Amino acid sequence: MSKLTYLYQMDLPHRAVAVYTYLYDRANTYGECWPSVNTIAGDIKLSPATVRRAIKDLKKAGLIETEQRYREHGGKSSLLFKII
């Protein structure tokens, strides 16, 4: 049985399943990864707006947490995604 079977049994939109699978596949041993929304969108052929909606779906479902990362001089960097 797949490690992600529980995901397929949840009532999530397809966009959320696609984004979660992408993040899960790229997470390190601590369940963390930090791809940009544009990178995710390009890799799985979704618009950046759809990826952002999927991230909101996943946060609401309690499957991921996000943390804004910042560059040395204060500018925003990509989000840190944590698989829960």
C-alpha positions as CSV (number, residue, x, y, z in Angstrom):
1,M,0.0,0.0,0.0
2,S,1.3,3.5,-0.9
3,K,2.5,5.9,1.7
4,L,0.1,8.4,0.2
5,T,-3.1,6.3,0.2
6,Y,-4.5,8.5,3.0
7,L,-4.1,11.5,0.7
8,Y,-6.2,9.9,-2.1
9,Q,-9.0,9.1,0.4
10,M,-9.3,12.7,1.6
11,D,-11.7,15.1,0.0
12,L,-9.1,17.4,-1.6
13,P,-9.1,19.0,-5.1
14,H,-6.9,17.5,-7.7
15,R,-4.6,20.6,-7.5
16,A,-3.9,20.0,-3.9
17,V,-3.1,16.3,-4.4
18,A,-0.7,17.2,-7.2
19,V,1.1,19.9,-5.2
20,Y,1.3,17.7,-2.1
21,T,2.7,14.8,-4.1
22,Y,5.3,17.2,-5.6
23,L,6.3,18.6,-2.1
24,Y,6.4,15.1,-0.6
25,D,8.7,13.9,-3.4
26,R,11.1,16.7,-2.8
27,A,11.1,16.9,1.0
28,N,14.3,16.1,2.9
29,T,14.5,13.7,5.8
30,Y,12.9,16.4,8.0
31,G,9.9,16.7,5.7
32,E,11.1,20.2,4.5
33,C,11.6,21.6,1.0
34,W,11.6,25.1,-0.4
35,P,10.7,25.3,-4.1
36,S,9.2,28.6,-5.3
37,V,5.6,28.7,-6.4
38,N,6.7,29.4,-9.9
39,T,9.0,26.3,-9.9
40,I,6.1,24.1,-8.6
41,A,3.8,25.6,-11.2
42,G,6.2,25.0,-14.1
43,D,7.1,21.5,-13.1
44,I,3.5,20.2,-12.7
45,K,2.0,22.3,-15.4
46,L,-0.4,24.4,-13.3
47,S,-0.6,28.2,-13.0
48,P,1.0,29.9,-10.1
49,A,-2.5,31.0,-8.9
50,T,-3.7,27.4,-8.9
51,V,-0.6,26.4,-6.9
52,R,-1.3,29.1,-4.3
53,R,-4.9,27.9,-4.0
54,A,-3.6,24.3,-3.6
55,I,-1.2,25.4,-0.8
56,K,-4.1,27.0,1.0
57,D,-6.1,23.8,0.6
58,L,-3.3,21.8,2.1
59,K,-2.7,24.2,5.0
60,K,-6.5,24.1,5.8
61,A,-6.4,20.3,5.7
62,G,-3.4,20.3,8.1
63,L,-1.1,18.5,5.7
64,I,1.6,21.2,5.4
65,E,2.9,24.3,7.2
66,T,4.7,27.1,5.5
67,E,7.2,29.6,6.8
68,Q,8.3,32.7,4.9
69,R,12.1,32.8,4.3
70,Y,14.1,36.0,3.9
71,R,17.3,36.9,2.2
72,E,20.2,38.5,4.1
73,H,19.1,42.1,3.2
74,G,15.4,41.5,4.2
75,G,13.9,40.6,0.8
76,K,11.5,37.7,0.6
77,S,12.8,34.3,-0.6
78,S,10.8,31.2,-1.3
79,L,8.6,29.6,1.3
80,L,9.8,26.7,3.5
81,F,7.2,23.9,3.2
82,K,6.9,21.4,6.1
83,I,5.1,18.1,5.5
84,I,3.2,17.3,8.7
